[in-house]
């Protein structure tokens, strides 16, 4: 997956369903040079997703695909695969894409689909992760970027960041604290995955080459 020296930056696709603030953080990282990648296309399953406008404002192709226009989930997923292959996409980034990814996509992009989730997985998978953390009385929550497998929110973890859960937190205040970390770690996780030098061992994402050495304190 890593691009050769002198070649064009790898193309990624971002799949969204709504606001698109993580999409924006990825756009910003490609613009600032933090992330050496081109966003080839943004796809939403909802035509009213505000993230589509963010993509267009940045000059990125933005496509809305309505699942209701397809007879079943496999046909919908295959349509996405076709769009992505036509654009030579090497990595898919799910950013608030609120649909299960089916086998056509998983088979076409094995270990090349990333997702961001607003909890420290494997705690609180599925919907309303921030509400789940509050209801369980968790003292710490956070954000996780992981590779997508058929196991819902259960794929190998690439990066995580923790935040405290405060006594007076609401879903909104906790979500806002977690979102700051999401925006920080998602572009970094994409950079790590695109750089290569990693493997999957069991459930684990293992970096085999130490790209950065920890700084001595
Ligand atoms: C983010 O908090 C993301 O972690 C979450 O949806 C939000 C999308 O926000 N994703 C999930 O819960 C996936 N299970 P955004 O559209 O502003 O990026």
Boltz pocket constraint, residues with backbone or C-beta under 6 A from the ligand:
constraints:
  - pocket:
      binder: B
      contacts: [[A, 16], [A, 17], [A, 18], [A, 19], [A, 20], [A, 21], [A, 22], [A, 23], [A, 51], [A, 95], [A, 96], [A, 97], [A, 116], [A, 117], [A, 118], [A, 126], [A, 127], [A, 128], [A, 129], [A, 179], [A, 182]]
      max_distance: 6.0
